[in-house]
Amino acid sequence: MADSTGRARPVRILLADDQPLLRTGFRMVLGAETDLDIVAEAGDGAEAVELSRRLLPDVVLMDIRMPRMDGVSATRAIVDARLPVRVLILTTFDLDEYVVGALRAGASGFLAKDVPAEDLVTAIHTVAAGDAVVAPRILRRLLDRFADALPDPSATPPKALGALTEREREVLVQVARGLSNAEIARALSVSETTIKTHVGHVLTKLGLRDRVQAVVLAYESGLVRPGA
């Protein structure tokens, strides 16, 4: 991130969790990073939306189950308001069913609350830079749980996928399996820059915001089967 003078500035973060002890823990971890700045804390979803509108943080670390307004509804409100704010969901395995709703609402990714500190810091920077964070292991667990609700993979793919070239569809499948651009490049024996270009074309053609939405679409359309 850079300020008006072009100098790098800290990523501005809003912590949204109804448990003060957890917010304190995250503040201690993230406060040690010179390139991160926690600008405010919210104890529920409604407050998170209000502070997002007022302070315009770069990233909201959003819990899912909170009073007054849950994290899914708060995420949807932030995205629908077209605020220049990205939402990173923090969850626990016992709340898996809420994560799918959060991704559909426009969250830029999700991590488990017990994520290592260095991984959380990296994820915040990734989301702030406009990319998305997909945790393959958690995503696979989620989608396996909801496999019965997903389309039959043998069914005809939606018409929207017809706009993709064969290579773009191949790249989308690899993205849905949780591979990074570098990993996809190695798998397809092309440059990472080429893969980044393909991913950009996929998002543009399908009208998607980021990689997370691409993953959800790939599974919901039956292009990729859970557990495959």
N, C-alpha and C positions, 0 to 999 in steps of 0.2 A: 504494500500500500504506500502511496505517496501523498504529500500535502500539496498545496498550491504552488510551492516553490520547487517541487520536484523531489524534495527530500523524503526519505522513507519515514513513515510514521507508524506508530503501533496500531495493531488491529484492535478496534474498539469492540468490547464484548459486553453483552447483557446476560446475566445469569438468571434463569427462570426455573425455580424449584421451590416447592412448598416446605421443604425441610431445611431450616436454617443451618443445621449442622453440616449437611451436604454442601450448601452454598459456601460455608466457611472453608470446607476442605478444598473445593475447587478454587476459591479465591487464593488460598495459600499456595496451591500448586501453580496456578497461572500467574499469580502476582510476582513470582520469582523470575518470570520471563520479561526481559526488557522491551521486547517487541510486541507485547500484549498489554492491553489496558482495559480493566474491568470498569465500565462507566456507571453501572447500576445493577441492582438486584431486584427481582420480582418474586413474590410469594405465590402468585397464581397466574393463570393464563390471561385474564382480563388486564391485570397490571402489566404483564409482558407486552401486550398489544399497545397499551397506552404509552409505555416508556419507549417502545419501538417507534411509534409515531413522533414522539417528542424529541428523542435523542438520536434517532437514526444510527444505531450501532451497526457495525459491519456484520457481526455474527451474533445470533441469539443461541445460547446453549439452553435447549428447551426440554424440560421434563414432560412426560406425557400425562400422567394422572395428577391433576391439581384441582383445587376447589375453584368455584365460580365459573371458570372456563378451562377445559382441559387443553393439553398441548396440541392436539389435532385441530381443534377449533381455533386456537390462537394462531397456529401456523397458517391456516386457511385465511384468517383475517389479515395477517401480515402480507401474504402473497397477493390476495385479492385487492389490497390497497396499493399494490405496485410500489411498495417501499423499497429503497435500495438496501434491503436487509436480507441476509441469508439465515436460514434456520438449520441448526444441527441438533438432531434429536439425541438425547441420552436416555437409554432404556435399560430394563432388566428383562431377562428371559421370560418371566411370568407375565409380562405385559406385551408379548409379541403381537397380539392381534391389533393393538393400537398403532403399531409401526406402519403397517400397510396403509392405514388411513392417513397417517402423517405424510407418507411419501406421495400419496395421491393428492394431498392438499398442497404439495409443493415444497416439502422439506428438501434440503440439499444433501441429506445423508443422515446416518444414525450410527451410534456406537453404544456399546455396553457401558454402564456406569463404572465398571471396574477396569476400564481400559487403562493401559499403562500411561503415565503422564506424558512421555515423549510422543506417544501415538496421538494423544488428545491434542497436543500442541501442533503437531503436523497436520492433523485433520482441520483444525481451526484455520490455519494458513491456507490450506487447500480450498476450503469453502470460501474464505474471504477473497481468494483470487478468482472466484467465479466457477470453479470446478465442483465436483461432487465427491462425497466419500461413500463408498459402498463397502460394507463389511461382508465379504462373501460367505463366511461361515454362518453369521447370523441370518443373512438373507436366505441362504439355502435352508436353514432351519425353519424360517418363517414360511417360505413357499412350499416346503414339504408339508407343513401343517395345513395349508390351505389348498392342497393339490386338487381336492374334490371340487373346489369352487372354480378352478381354472378350466379353460376350454380344452377340448380334446385335441392333442397335438397333431392328430391326423386330419383334423378339419382344415378347410381352405383358409389360409391366412387372410386377415383383413385387407381390403383394397389399398389402404394406406401403405402397406409394405410393398406394394407393387411399384411404388415410385423409386425404390432402391435398386441399385445395380446388384449383381450377384456378389461382388466383393463387399459392397456396403452391408448386405444382409449377413455375410460371413463375419464381418467385423462386429455387427450388432450382437450376433450369437456369442462371440467371445467376450464382449462387454458384459452381457447378461450373466456370463459364468464367473464374473468378478475379476477378469484379467485386466491388468494395467495396460497402457499404451505400449510400454516397452515389452511386456510379455506377449502381447498380440503381435507386435512387430517380429519378435523372434519366432513365434509359431507360424507366421505367414511368410517369413523370409523377405520382409521389406523393411524400410526405414521407419523409425518412430514418427518422423515428420509426416510420412505418408499416412500412417494410421491416424494421427491427429487430424489430418485433413478429412479422411473418411468419416471419422466420428462427427466432425463438424457438419458434413453433408447429411449424415443420418439425422442429426438433431434438427437441422433446418428443414429437411424434407418431411419429417414427421411432426414438425411443430412442437418439439420437446424443449424443455428448459435446460436439462443437463443429463448426465449419465444415469442418475438415479431413476429419472422418469423413463429413460430408455430401457433400463433393466425391467422395470415394472411392466412396460408395454410388451416387451419380448415374452415375458411369462404369461401375461394376461391374454395375449394373442395366440398362445400355443406354439410360438416359434421355438421356444425352449421349454423342455419338460422338467419339472422339479425332480431332483434326484439323478438327473442324467449326467 
